[in-house]
Amino acid sequence: MNQPRRRGPAPALAEWAVRDAADVLERLGTGPGGLSSAEAARRLAVHGPNSLPRGGHPALAIFLRQLKNPLLGLLLAAVSVSFVVGQRLDAAIIVGILLLSVVLGFVDEFRADRSARMLEARLTRTARVLRDGEIQRVDAESLVPGDILVVEVGDIIAADARVLETNDLAVDESIATGESLPAEKRAEAGGEPGLATMLLSGTVVRSGRGRAVVVATGPRTMVGAVSADLLAAGRPTEFERGLRRFSLLLVNVTAALTAFILAANAVLGRGLLESLLFALAIAVGLTPQLLPAIVTVSLATGGRRLARRKVIVRRLVAIEDLGNLEVLFSDKTGTLTEGSIVLEALGCPPGAEDTLLGWTASWLLAGIHETSGNALDAVLAADERIQRAAAARAGWTLRDEFPFSYQLRYAAVAVESPSGERWVVVKGAAEELLARCTAAPGWGEEWQAAAAAALARLADDGLRVIAVAIRPDDGRELAAQAAGELRLVGFLGFSDPPRPEAKAAVERLAGLGIEVKILTGDHPAVARHVCERVGITVRGLLTGADLEGLSPGELREAVARTTVFARVSPEQKKLLVQAAQAGGRDVGFLGDGVNDAPAIRQADIGISVDTATDVAKAAADVVLLEKDLGVLADGVLEGRRTFANTVKYILMATSSNFGNMFSAAGASLFLSFLPMRPTQILLNNFLYDVSELTIPTDAVDEELTRRPAHWDLRTISRAMVVFGPASSLFDFLTFALMLRVFDAGESRFQSGWFVESLCTQTLVIFVLRTHRVPFWRSRPSLPLLATTLACVALAAFIPYSPAAGLLNFEPLPAGFLLALSGMVVTYLALVELAKRIVFAQAGAPPPAPAPAPPAPTPAA
């Protein structure tokens, strides 16, 4: 066996395509008879298996990803200082919280990753090759460069290969190129540039048969090259970027307040260690320690809900980004439409429908079936009207057949009736046959104008149209007779009908503030018609040719005003996503082919389906178990609910913590003792955070899910400076009450403020969780209500418990508890008024005007 000739790096596909077949065989060290089994085994050891890396991530990588949360760094710093200065109980509490967050995140994301891997599993693929001089069926992973593939209708090409010989070979390359129609293949180099002499891995043979020599396997195929590009680390999601900005805000506020407290206590002559511990407690108190856990529990809860709705989330943070979705690029076939062609309309003179169906039924005599090279033939074979017409012509026989030619764009059959009449029936592209219909008119006077009008009507309806024509059989070669002097019988209009649920799904997405843009390989008129039938208003339509040469600015403007993009290349898909992102919008891309993978990866939220190619699924953040926009709408809603519940905690935690810690800092300036000990502050913060662990179960008001959700640090900052001082005002009222009315010493003062601060900052969740009037027009979930009230009750009980002495607490007078109840009610009323100012300035949706309490979004 000859050895492959080494001439530097392996040629690219385009280079293989233009080489003569003999040169390709020589370069690969093989021949028309293929390789020997021994040589194939040797090459397999050199080149490796013909497979791509499976999707998914190692468990260690998933675990380490949980440690990238910026808040963890702030909390770990607090742990370190607490441990150094001897507050090891405090350090242990924070470490426990961190471990809980990391473990929860790891478990749920690991499960999601494994679910995605299961979706990517495929049955073992095989291929027919020439080995040892005979055709053998082998595992596709054992293919090597130099193997001779033998392919026929229905085969999935297992590697990139150069065509050696063909017999009407046509291949569906839609997963690789986006082209909807099969591509005809040839063995001879030359002609128009392209890949007409190449077979691409993953494509499907639709007609004919042929042989080809393998030139690339595994990661060196075109599919493998795309897959390799996807292995690079993706850019952080919008949610992750927002969380990082929020963490930086907390770091700055915490550092400033801690430095102020430390300096003030030093000036007052307090001990350095005591001042440092108090400043540290203030810093930890200001930090929402359970934010990582709250986020993780929210995402995990959302992930489980989505799984029940047939959505697999490969990365949990992608749930939040689903809620941010503003623009969705989606293909048409299988998403808006059924993904299957039907015979929808007939175009012929009135009363001539049976005649058209009868001549069309001639193709059943040719034995067409589902794996026929022409997909429309299979549609005709399955149509009941055609079958009835065929039954009426049961005595007709097939004399000859001219198969469909992608170059001529028509096919023909020669048939004979029981009475001995012989006819030639031609079927093909409408414009092509119309030009060949030069015989006596068969469609009334001025038949050409009438036929053209009928054809235009069918095309305007978005149908794919073919024509049927006939002529008497004069005995010449069938191909010659089919070429001219035909008589037009009529037109057949085919369509891919809209999915029954597509219109409702599009309306749901529009109601969620999401603009749907369609990418398709079909004719622009077909795409426009489908969009109109499912309720998508087409504001503009561009083809791939229209996009060529546009500058980035022009492309950005074109994307903003266009709804349908027809016949665009894979490279243009990615550019369209980038242009939409450059306009400041969060973009999703739904695709299932290899050609979609770069755009899926570029999008803010990449979406694929479980029937997609492995490469497309590996690029996606979310995998739909059904290719249905309604399922996607469910995911968007879940993302917005999850984000809304996360923001509830952030608003409450930052504003309440800021207020309480500001109060502590202020009180330390005029008190002869610390207003609250470090351990008391940490216990207060811990109880408060535990009460909010059930926020992910909370209901979300419907108006908060109507539009995309985004991080809004200005609103968070505004809430901090509005609600924080309001909380501090009631803290100082508590100070005055304890000092002037109840003559409190250190222990009683700390006990009173501990209970008051926990009551105000915990119960405020019922006000801040909704933009409506709480309880009357928006009710919290039962778990949130139960845990919040339980923690308030526990805080009130601690000063009376056996642990009170250990914590330096003492029982509180009944009069104080009564006054506290009034202050808490007044505080919550004040926050209710203040929140309207904060949310109105943020442009938040106002409370619904209906007088009766509307039903909130269901809780988990």
C-alpha positions in Angstrom: 0.0 0.0 0.0 1.3 3.4 -0.9 2.0 5.9 1.9 0.3 9.3 2.0 2.6 12.0 0.5 3.6 14.6 3.0 3.5 18.1 1.6 3.1 20.3 4.6 -0.3 20.9 6.3 -3.4 19.1 5.0 -5.2 21.1 2.3 -8.4 23.0 3.1 -11.7 21.7 1.6 -11.5 24.3 -1.1 -8.1 23.0 -2.2 -9.3 19.4 -2.3 -12.3 20.5 -4.3 -10.3 21.8 -7.2 -7.8 18.9 -7.4 -8.4 16.2 -10.0 -9.6 12.9 -8.4 -6.4 11.1 -9.4 -4.3 13.7 -7.8 -6.3 13.4 -4.6 -5.9 9.6 -4.5 -2.2 9.9 -5.0 -1.8 12.5 -2.3 -3.7 10.4 0.2 -1.8 7.2 -0.7 -4.8 5.2 -1.7 -6.5 4.0 -4.8 -10.0 3.2 -6.3 -10.0 -0.1 -4.4 -9.5 1.6 -1.0 -7.2 0.7 1.9 -6.3 -2.6 3.5 -7.6 -3.3 7.0 -4.0 -3.2 8.3 -3.3 0.1 6.7 -6.6 1.5 8.0 -5.7 0.4 11.5 -2.2 2.1 11.2 -3.8 5.3 10.0 -6.4 5.2 12.8 -3.5 5.2 15.3 -2.0 8.2 13.6 -5.1 10.3 13.0 -7.2 9.3 15.9 -10.9 8.3 15.9 -13.3 10.1 13.6 -15.3 11.8 16.4 -15.7 15.2 18.0 -15.3 16.0 21.7 -18.5 15.4 23.6 -20.2 18.5 25.1 -20.3 19.1 28.8 -17.7 20.0 31.4 -15.7 18.0 33.9 -17.0 18.0 37.4 -14.0 20.0 38.7 -14.5 22.7 36.1 -18.2 23.0 37.2 -17.1 23.2 40.8 -14.5 25.9 40.2 -17.0 27.9 38.2 -19.0 28.3 41.4 -16.0 30.1 43.0 -16.0 32.9 40.4 -18.8 34.9 42.2 -17.2 38.3 43.1 -19.1 38.4 46.4 -17.3 35.3 47.5 -14.1 37.2 47.6 -15.6 39.9 49.8 -17.0 37.3 52.2 -13.7 35.3 52.3 -11.9 38.5 53.3 -14.3 38.9 56.1 -13.7 35.3 57.2 -10.0 35.8 57.2 -10.1 38.9 59.4 -12.6 37.3 61.7 -10.4 34.3 62.2 -7.3 36.3 62.8 -8.8 38.5 65.5 -10.3 35.5 67.3 -14.0 35.7 66.1 -13.9 32.1 65.0 -17.6 31.5 65.5 -18.4 34.4 63.2 -16.0 33.0 60.7 -17.6 29.5 60.9 -21.0 31.0 60.2 -19.9 32.7 57.1 -17.9 29.7 55.9 -21.0 27.6 56.3 -23.0 30.0 54.2 -20.4 30.0 51.5 -20.2 26.2 51.4 -24.0 25.9 51.2 -24.0 28.3 48.2 -21.1 26.5 46.4 -22.5 23.0 47.0 -26.0 24.0 45.8 -24.7 25.6 42.7 -22.4 22.7 41.9 -25.1 20.0 42.4 -27.7 21.7 40.2 -25.3 22.8 37.4 -23.7 19.3 37.4 -27.2 17.8 36.9 -28.0 20.2 34.1 -24.7 19.4 32.4 -25.3 15.7 32.6 -28.8 16.1 31.2 -27.3 18.0 28.2 -24.8 15.2 27.7 -27.5 12.7 27.6 -29.3 14.7 24.9 -26.0 14.7 22.9 -25.7 10.9 23.0 -26.2 9.3 19.6 -26.6 5.7 18.4 -23.5 4.3 16.9 -23.0 5.5 13.3 -21.8 3.3 10.5 -20.4 3.8 7.0 -19.8 1.7 4.0 -16.2 1.7 2.8 -14.0 -0.3 0.4 -11.6 -2.3 2.6 -9.5 -5.2 1.3 -11.1 -4.8 -2.1 -14.7 -5.3 -1.0 -17.5 -3.1 0.4 -17.6 -3.4 4.2 -19.8 -1.7 6.8 -17.6 -0.2 9.6 -18.1 2.0 12.7 -17.9 5.6 11.5 -15.4 6.4 14.2 -12.9 4.1 12.5 -12.8 6.0 9.2 -9.4 7.4 8.2 -8.1 9.7 5.4 -7.8 7.5 2.2 -10.9 5.4 2.9 -13.2 5.1 -0.1 -16.8 5.8 1.0 -19.7 4.2 -0.8 -22.9 6.3 -0.4 -26.5 6.2 -1.5 -29.9 7.7 -0.7 -30.5 8.2 3.1 -26.8 7.9 4.1 -25.4 10.4 6.6 -21.9 11.4 5.4 -19.5 10.4 8.1 -16.4 12.4 7.2 -15.3 15.1 4.7 -14.6 13.4 1.4 -13.7 14.2 -2.3 -16.2 12.8 -4.8 -14.8 10.2 -7.2 -17.8 9.1 -9.1 -21.6 9.9 -9.0 -24.9 8.8 -10.4 -27.4 11.7 -9.9 -25.9 12.3 -6.5 -27.5 15.1 -4.6 -26.9 15.9 -0.9 -28.8 17.9 1.7 -26.2 20.3 3.2 -28.6 22.5 5.2 -26.9 21.7 8.5 -23.6 22.9 7.1 -24.5 25.6 4.6 -28.1 26.6 5.4 -29.2 25.9 1.9 -32.7 24.3 1.9 -32.5 22.5 -1.4 -30.1 19.5 -2.0 -26.8 20.3 -3.7 -25.9 18.3 -6.8 -22.5 16.7 -6.7 -20.0 15.9 -9.5 -16.6 14.2 -9.7 -14.9 16.5 -12.2 -13.0 19.5 -10.9 -13.4 22.9 -12.5 -16.5 24.9 -13.3 -17.9 27.3 -10.8 -15.9 27.6 -7.6 -17.4 25.9 -4.5 -17.7 22.5 -2.9 -19.6 20.7 -5.6 -17.0 18.0 -5.6 -17.0 17.6 -1.8 -19.1 15.7 0.6 -19.3 17.3 4.1 -19.5 15.4 7.4 -23.0 15.3 8.8 -24.8 16.0 5.5 -27.4 13.6 4.1 -27.7 11.9 0.6 -31.1 12.8 -0.9 -30.8 11.2 -4.3 -28.5 9.0 -6.4 -25.3 7.3 -5.3 -21.6 7.7 -5.5 -18.1 7.0 -4.2 -15.7 9.4 -2.5 -12.3 9.4 -0.8 -12.1 10.6 2.8 -9.8 13.6 3.1 -10.5 14.7 6.7 -11.9 13.1 9.9 -12.9 14.1 13.4 -11.7 17.6 14.5 -10.1 18.2 11.0 -13.5 18.2 9.3 -15.4 21.4 8.6 -17.8 20.5 11.5 -14.7 19.8 13.7 -13.2 23.2 12.9 -16.5 24.9 14.0 -16.6 22.8 17.1 -13.0 23.7 18.0 -13.9 27.4 17.8 -16.6 26.8 20.4 -14.2 25.3 22.9 -12.9 28.8 23.7 -14.2 30.3 26.9 -17.5 32.2 26.3 -17.9 35.8 27.3 -19.7 36.4 30.6 -23.5 36.7 30.5 -25.3 39.9 31.1 -26.4 38.6 34.6 -22.8 37.8 35.5 -21.6 41.3 34.3 -24.4 42.9 36.4 -23.5 40.9 39.5 -19.9 41.9 39.1 -20.9 45.6 38.9 -23.2 45.2 42.0 -20.4 43.5 43.9 -18.0 46.4 43.1 -20.6 48.8 44.4 -20.8 46.9 47.6 -17.1 46.7 48.0 -16.8 50.5 47.6 -19.6 51.3 50.1 -18.3 48.7 52.6 -14.7 50.0 52.4 -15.8 53.6 52.9 -18.1 52.9 55.8 -15.6 50.5 57.5 -12.8 53.1 57.3 -15.1 55.8 58.7 -16.1 53.6 61.7 -12.6 52.5 62.5 -11.3 56.1 62.4 -14.1 57.5 64.5 -13.7 54.8 67.2 -10.0 55.4 67.2 -10.5 59.1 67.7 -12.9 58.4 70.6 -10.1 56.5 72.3 -11.6 53.0 72.1 -9.3 50.0 71.9 -7.9 49.1 68.5 -9.0 45.5 68.7 -12.5 46.4 69.8 -12.8 49.1 67.1 -11.5 46.6 64.5 -14.0 43.9 65.5 -16.9 46.4 65.4 -15.8 47.8 62.0 -15.5 44.2 60.7 -18.9 43.3 62.0 -20.3 46.4 60.3 -18.7 45.4 57.0 -20.0 41.8 57.3 -23.4 43.2 58.3 -23.5 45.4 55.2 -22.6 42.4 52.9 -25.6 40.2 51.9 -23.9 36.9 52.8 -26.7 34.8 51.4 -26.8 36.5 48.0 -24.8 33.6 46.4 -27.1 31.1 48.1 -30.2 33.1 47.2 -29.1 33.4 43.5 -28.2 29.7 43.4 -31.4 28.5 45.0 -33.4 30.8 42.6 -31.5 29.5 39.6 -31.9 25.9 40.7 -35.6 26.3 41.3 -36.0 27.9 37.9 -33.9 25.1 36.3 -36.2 22.5 37.7 -39.3 24.4 36.6 -37.9 24.7 33.1 -37.0 21.0 33.0 -40.7 20.2 33.6 -41.5 22.5 30.7 -39.1 20.7 28.4 -36.3 23.2 28.6 -32.8 22.0 29.6 -30.5 24.8 30.9 -26.8 24.0 30.3 -25.6 26.9 32.5 -27.8 28.0 35.4 -26.9 31.7 35.0 -28.5 31.5 31.5 -31.9 31.4 33.2 -31.5 35.0 34.2 -30.4 35.9 30.7 -33.6 34.4 29.2 -35.4 37.1 31.1 -33.3 39.8 29.5 -34.2 38.6 26.0 -35.2 41.5 23.7 -34.5 40.3 20.2 -34.8 36.6 19.0 -33.3 35.5 15.7 -35.0 32.2 14.7 -35.2 30.0 11.7 -38.6 29.4 10.1 -38.7 25.8 9.2 -39.8 23.6 12.1 -40.2 26.7 14.4 -43.0 28.7 12.8 -43.9 25.9 10.4 -44.5 22.1 10.7 -41.2 21.4 8.9 -43.0 19.1 6.4 -44.3 19.9 2.9 -47.9 19.5 1.8 -49.7 20.0 -1.5 -51.8 23.0 -0.6 -53.2 24.4 -3.9 -53.8 23.6 -7.5 -53.5 26.2 -10.3 -55.5 25.3 -13.4 -58.5 26.4 -15.5 -61.9 25.9 -13.6 -63.0 22.3 -13.8 -59.6 21.0 -14.8 -58.5 19.9 -11.3 -59.1 16.2 -12.0 -57.1 16.4 -15.2 -54.2 18.0 -13.4 -54.3 15.4 -10.6 -54.6 12.6 -13.1 -51.5 13.5 -15.0 -49.6 14.2 -11.8 -50.5 10.7 -10.6 -48.3 9.4 -13.4 -45.4 9.7 -10.9 -46.9 7.0 -8.7 -46.2 4.6 -11.6 -42.5 5.5 -11.1 -42.5 4.0 -7.6 -41.7 7.3 -5.8 -41.3 7.0 -2.0 -40.2 8.9 1.0 -36.5 8.5 0.2 -36.9 9.7 -3.3 -34.3 12.2 -4.5 -37.0 14.8 -5.0 -38.7 15.6 -1.6 -41.8 16.9 -3.4 -42.3 13.5 -5.0 -42.8 11.9 -1.6 -45.4 14.6 -0.8 -47.3 13.7 -4.0 -47.1 10.0 -3.1 -48.7 10.6 0.3 -51.5 13.0 -0.9 -54.9 11.4 -0.9 -56.1 13.3 -3.9 -53.2 12.0 -6.0 -53.8 8.5 -4.7 -57.4 8.6 -5.8 -56.4 9.9 -9.2 -53.9 7.1 -9.5 -56.6 4.5 -8.6 -58.7 5.9 -11.5 -55.8 5.3 -13.8 -55.0 1.8 -12.5 -54.6 0.4 -16.0 -51.9 2.9 -17.1 -48.3 1.6 -17.3 -44.9 3.3 -17.1 -42.7 2.9 -20.2 -39.7 5.1 -19.4 -38.4 7.6 -16.8 -36.1 10.6 -16.9 -35.1 11.3 -13.3 -35.0 14.8 -11.9 -32.0 16.9 -12.9 -30.9 19.7 -10.7 -29.3 21.3 -13.7 -32.4 21.1 -15.9 -34.8 21.5 -13.0 -37.4 19.0 -14.3 -38.2 15.3 -14.6 -40.3 13.3 -17.1 -42.1 9.9 -17.5 -43.5 8.1 -20.5 -46.8 6.4 -19.8 -49.3 4.3 -21.8 -53.1 4.1 -21.3 -55.0 0.8 -21.5 -56.3 1.9 -24.9 -52.7 2.3 -26.2 -52.4 6.1 -26.0 -48.8 7.1 -25.3 -47.9 10.4 -23.5 -44.9 12.1 -22.0 -45.6 13.9 -18.7 -43.1 16.5 -17.5 -42.9 18.0 -14.0 -40.5 20.7 -12.8 -39.8 24.3 -12.0 -42.7 26.4 -13.1 -40.7 29.1 -14.9 -38.6 26.5 -16.6 -41.5 24.5 -18.0 -43.5 27.6 -18.8 -40.8 28.6 -21.3 -41.0 25.1 -22.9 -44.7 25.0 -23.3 -44.8 26.0 -27.0 -47.4 23.5 -28.3 -51.1 24.1 -29.0 -52.6 25.9 -26.0 -54.3 23.7 -23.5 -55.5 26.5 -21.1 -57.9 28.5 -23.2 -57.3 31.6 -25.3 -54.3 33.8 -24.3 -53.2 30.9 -22.2 -49.8 32.3 -21.4 -51.2 35.4 -19.7 -53.7 33.3 -17.8 -51.0 30.9 -16.7 -48.6 33.6 -15.7 -51.4 35.2 -13.6 -52.2 31.9 -11.9 -48.5 31.3 -11.2 -48.2 34.8 -9.7 -51.1 34.3 -7.4 -49.6 31.0 -6.1 -46.2 32.7 -5.6 -47.8 35.6 -3.8 -49.4 33.1 -1.4 -45.9 32.0 -0.4 -46.1 28.6 -2.1 -43.4 26.7 -3.8 -44.8 26.0 -7.3 -44.0 23.4 -9.8 -45.7 22.9 -13.2 -47.1 19.8 -15.0 -47.0 19.6 -18.8 -47.7 16.9 -21.4 -47.1 16.0 -25.0 -47.9 13.0 -27.2 -45.1 10.4 -27.2 -43.5 10.4 -30.7 -41.1 7.6 -29.9 -38.0 9.7 -29.6 -35.6 9.6 -26.6 -37.5 10.7 -23.5 -35.0 13.4 -22.6 -35.3 15.0 -26.1 -39.1 15.0 -26.0 -39.2 16.6 -22.5 -37.1 19.5 -23.7 -39.8 21.3 -25.7 -43.2 21.6 -27.5 -45.0 20.9 -24.2 -48.6 21.7 -23.4 -49.2 23.2 -19.9 -51.7 21.3 -17.7 -51.4 23.3 -14.5 -49.5 24.2 -11.3 -49.0 22.4 -8.0 -48.5 24.7 -5.0 -46.6 23.3 -2.0 -46.2 24.8 1.4 -44.7 24.1 4.8 -47.9 25.0 6.8 -47.6 27.0 10.0 -47.6 25.1 13.3 -51.0 25.4 14.9 -49.5 26.9 18.1 -47.1 29.3 16.3 -49.4 32.3 16.2 -50.2 32.1 19.9 -46.5 31.6 20.7 -45.5 34.7 18.6 -48.2 36.7 20.4 -46.8 35.6 23.7 -43.3 36.7 22.8 -44.6 40.0 21.6 -46.5 40.5 24.8 -43.2 39.8 26.6 -41.5 42.6 24.7 -39.5 40.3 22.5 -39.1 41.1 18.8 -38.8 38.0 16.6 -36.6 38.2 13.5 -36.6 35.3 11.0 -33.6 33.8 9.2 -34.4 31.5 6.4 -33.0 29.8 3.3 -36.3 30.0 1.5 -37.5 32.5 -1.1 -38.2 35.9 0.5 -41.9 35.8 -0.6 -42.3 32.4 1.1 -40.8 33.8 4.3 -43.0 36.9 4.2 -46.2 34.9 3.7 -45.4 32.5 6.6 -44.7 35.5 8.9 -48.0 37.1 8.0 -49.9 33.9 8.7 -48.4 33.5 12.2 -48.9 37.2 13.1 -45.4 38.6 12.6 -45.5 42.0 11.1 -42.8 42.2 8.4 -41.3 45.7 8.8 -38.5 45.0 6.3 -37.0 42.1 4.3 -33.4 41.7 3.2 -31.5 38.9 1.4 -27.9 37.9 2.0 -27.0 39.7 -1.2 -28.5 42.9 0.2 -26.2 42.6 3.2 -23.0 42.3 1.3 -20.7 45.3 1.5 -22.7 47.1 4.3 -20.5 48.9 6.9 -21.0 48.0 10.6 -23.1 51.1 11.1 -25.2 50.4 8.0 -25.7 46.8 9.1 -26.8 47.9 12.6 -29.4 50.2 11.1 -30.5 47.5 8.6 -31.0 45.0 11.4 -33.0 47.5 13.5 -35.6 48.0 10.7 -35.7 44.5 9.2 -37.8 41.5 10.2 -36.9 38.8 7.7 -33.5 37.9 6.4 -33.6 35.4 3.5 -30.8 33.3 2.1 -28.1 34.5 4.4 -24.8 32.7 4.9 -23.6 31.3 8.2 -21.0 34.2 8.5 -23.8 36.7 8.0 -25.9 35.1 10.8 -23.2 35.9 13.3 -22.8 39.4 11.9 -26.5 40.0 12.3 -26.4 39.0 15.9 -23.4 41.3 16.5 -25.2 44.2 14.8 -28.2 43.7 17.0 -26.0 43.6 20.1 -24.2 46.8 19.0 -27.6 48.4 19.1 -27.7 47.8 22.9 -30.1 45.0 22.9 -29.9 41.5 24.5 -30.0 39.0 21.6 -31.1 35.3 21.5 -30.4 33.0 18.6 -32.4 29.8 18.0 -30.7 27.3 15.6 -30.0 23.7 15.1 -27.4 23.3 12.3 -23.6 23.4 12.2 -23.9 26.7 10.3 -25.8 28.1 13.2 -23.2 27.4 15.8 -21.1 30.6 15.5 -24.2 32.7 15.8 -25.5 30.6 18.7 -22.2 31.2 20.6 -22.2 34.9 19.8 -25.7 35.5 21.1 -26.3 36.7 24.7 -28.5 33.6 25.0 -27.8 30.7 22.6 -30.7 28.3 22.1 -30.8 24.9 20.3 -33.1 21.8 20.3 -32.5 18.2 21.2 -32.7 17.2 17.5 -30.0 19.6 16.6 -26.4 18.7 15.6 -24.0 18.1 18.4 -22.0 21.2 17.5 -25.1 23.4 17.7 -26.0 22.0 21.1 -22.5 22.4 22.4 -22.7 26.1 21.5 -26.0 26.6 23.2 -26.8 27.8 26.7 -30.3 26.4 26.6 -31.6 23.2 24.8 -35.4 22.9 24.0 -36.9 19.5 24.0 -39.4 20.8 21.5 -38.7 23.2 18.7 -41.6 25.4 19.8 -41.5 29.2 20.4 -44.2 28.6 23.1 -41.7 26.5 25.1 -39.2 29.3 24.7 -41.7 31.8 26.0 -42.1 29.6 29.1 -38.4 29.9 29.6 -38.4 33.6 29.2 -41.1 33.9 31.9 -39.2 31.7 34.2 -36.0 33.8 33.7 -37.9 37.0 34.6 -39.5 35.4 37.7 -36.1 34.2 38.8 -34.5 37.6 38.2 -37.3 39.4 39.9 -37.0 37.3 43.0 -33.2 37.9 43.1 -33.7 41.6 42.8 -36.2 41.5 45.7 -33.5 40.2 48.0 -30.9 42.6 46.7 -33.1 45.6 47.2 -34.1 44.6 50.7 -30.7 43.4 51.8 -28.7 46.4 50.6 -31.2 49.1 51.8 -32.0 47.5 55.1 -28.4 46.5 55.9 -27.1 49.9 54.8 -29.7 51.6 57.1 -28.9 49.4 60.1 -25.2 49.6 59.7 -25.3 53.4 59.3 -27.3 53.5 62.5 -24.7 51.5 64.2 -21.9 53.7 63.0 -23.8 56.8 64.1 -24.7 55.4 67.5 -21.1 54.4 68.2 -20.1 58.1 68.1 -22.2 59.1 71.2 -22.7 55.9 73.2 -20.2 54.9 75.8 -20.5 51.3 74.6 -21.0 49.6 71.3 -24.6 49.8 70.1 -24.4 46.1 69.2 -21.7 43.6 69.7 -20.0 42.0 66.7 -21.6 38.6 67.4 -25.0 40.2 67.9 -24.6 41.9 64.5 -23.7 38.6 62.8 -26.5 36.7 64.5 -29.0 39.5 63.4 -27.7 39.3 59.8 -27.8 35.6 59.8 -31.4 35.3 61.0 -32.4 37.9 58.6 -30.8 36.1 55.7 -32.2 32.7 56.7 -35.7 34.2 56.7 -35.2 35.2 53.0 -34.0 31.8 51.8 -37.6 31.1 50.7 -37.7 34.2 48.3 -37.1 31.9 45.3 -40.6 30.4 46.0 -42.3 33.8 46.0 -45.0 34.8 43.5 -44.1 37.4 41.0 -46.6 40.0 39.9 -47.6 39.7 36.3 -46.6 43.2 35.3 -43.0 42.5 36.3 -42.7 39.8 33.6 -44.1 41.9 30.7 -40.8 43.3 29.6 -37.1 42.2 29.7 -35.4 42.4 33.0 -32.0 44.1 33.5 -29.6 45.0 36.3 -30.3 48.6 37.3 -27.6 49.7 39.8 -29.1 53.2 39.8 -32.4 51.9 41.3 -30.4 49.7 43.8 -28.3 52.7 44.8 -31.5 54.9 45.0 -33.2 52.3 47.2 -30.1 52.2 49.4 -30.1 55.9 50.0 -33.9 56.2 50.4 -34.9 53.2 52.4 -31.6 53.1 54.4 -32.2 56.5 56.1 -35.8 55.6 56.6 -34.7 52.5 58.5 -32.1 54.6 60.4 -34.7 57.1 61.5 -36.6 54.4 63.3 -33.4 53.0 64.7 -32.7 56.4 66.3 -36.2 56.5 67.6 -35.5 53.2 69.2 -32.3 54.5 70.7 -34.2 57.5 72.2 -36.9 55.2 73.5 -34.4 52.9 75.2 -32.2 55.6 76.7 -34.8 58.2 77.7 -37.9 56.2 78.5 -36.6 52.8 79.7 -33.2 54.1 81.0 -31.4 51.2 79.2 -27.9 50.1 79.9 -25.7 48.3 77.5 -27.4 44.9 77.7 -31.0 46.2 77.4 -30.1 48.7 74.7 -28.5 46.0 72.6 -31.4 43.7 73.2 -34.0 46.3 72.2 -32.1 47.4 69.0 -31.5 43.8 68.1 -35.2 43.0 68.1 -36.2 46.3 66.4 -33.7 46.1 63.6 -34.5 42.5 62.8 -38.3 43.3 62.7 -37.9 46.3 60.4 -35.4 44.9 58.0 -37.1 41.5 57.8 -40.7 42.5 57.5 -39.9 45.1 54.9 -39.7 42.3 52.3 -43.5 42.3 52.2 -43.4 45.9 51.0 -40.5 45.7 48.6 -41.4 42.4 47.0 -44.1 44.0 44.9 -44.9 47.3 43.2 -48.5 46.9 44.3 -50.2 47.4 47.7 -48.9 44.4 49.7 -51.2 41.6 50.9 -54.3 43.3 49.4 -53.2 43.2 45.8 -50.2 41.0 45.9 -49.7 38.1 48.3 -46.4 36.5 49.2 -45.9 32.8 49.0 -46.7 30.7 52.1 -43.0 29.6 52.6 -41.8 33.2 52.5 -44.5 34.3 54.9 -43.8 31.5 57.3 -40.0 31.8 57.4 -40.2 35.6 57.8 -42.6 35.6 60.7 -40.8 32.7 62.3 -37.5 34.6 62.3 -39.2 37.7 63.7 -40.7 35.5 66.5 -37.3 34.0 67.2 -35.7 37.4 67.5 -38.3 38.5 70.0 -37.8 35.3 72.0 -34.0 35.3 72.2 -33.8 38.0 75.0 -36.0 35.8 77.1 -34.2 32.5 76.2 -31.5 30.6 78.1 -29.0 31.9 75.5 -29.7 35.5 76.4 -26.8 35.8 78.9 -24.3 34.2 76.5 -25.2 36.8 73.9 -25.4 39.7 76.4 -29.2 40.1 76.1 -31.8 40.7 78.7 -35.6 40.5 78.8 -37.4 43.6 77.4 -40.2 45.5 79.1 -43.7 44.9 77.8 -44.1 48.7 77.2 -41.2 48.6 74.8 -42.7 45.7 72.8 -45.9 47.6 72.5 -44.2 50.8 71.3 -42.1 48.7 69.0 -45.2 47.3 67.3 -46.4 50.8 66.5 -43.0 51.9 65.2 -42.8 48.8 62.9 -46.3 49.5 61.4 -45.4 53.2 60.9 -42.0 52.2 59.3 -43.6 49.8 56.8 -46.2 52.5 55.9 -43.4 55.0 55.3 -41.5 52.5 53.1 -44.7 51.9 51.1 -44.9 55.6 50.3 -41.1 55.8 49.6 -41.1 52.8 47.2 -43.5 54.6 44.9 -40.9 57.3 44.4 -38.0 54.9 43.9 -39.9 52.7 41.5 -41.4 55.5 39.6 -38.0 57.2 39.0 -36.7 53.8 37.8 -39.5 53.6 35.3 -41.0 50.5 36.9 -44.5 49.4 35.9 -47.1 51.0 38.2 -49.5 48.8 40.2 -52.3 47.3 38.2 -55.4 49.5 38.5 -58.0 46.7 38.9 -59.9 47.0 42.1 -59.8 43.3 42.9 -56.6 41.5 43.8 -55.3 40.1 40.6 -53.8 36.6 40.6 -50.0 36.7 40.7 -47.7 34.5 38.7 -47.9 31.0 40.4 -45.3 30.2 42.9 -43.2 27.0 42.8 
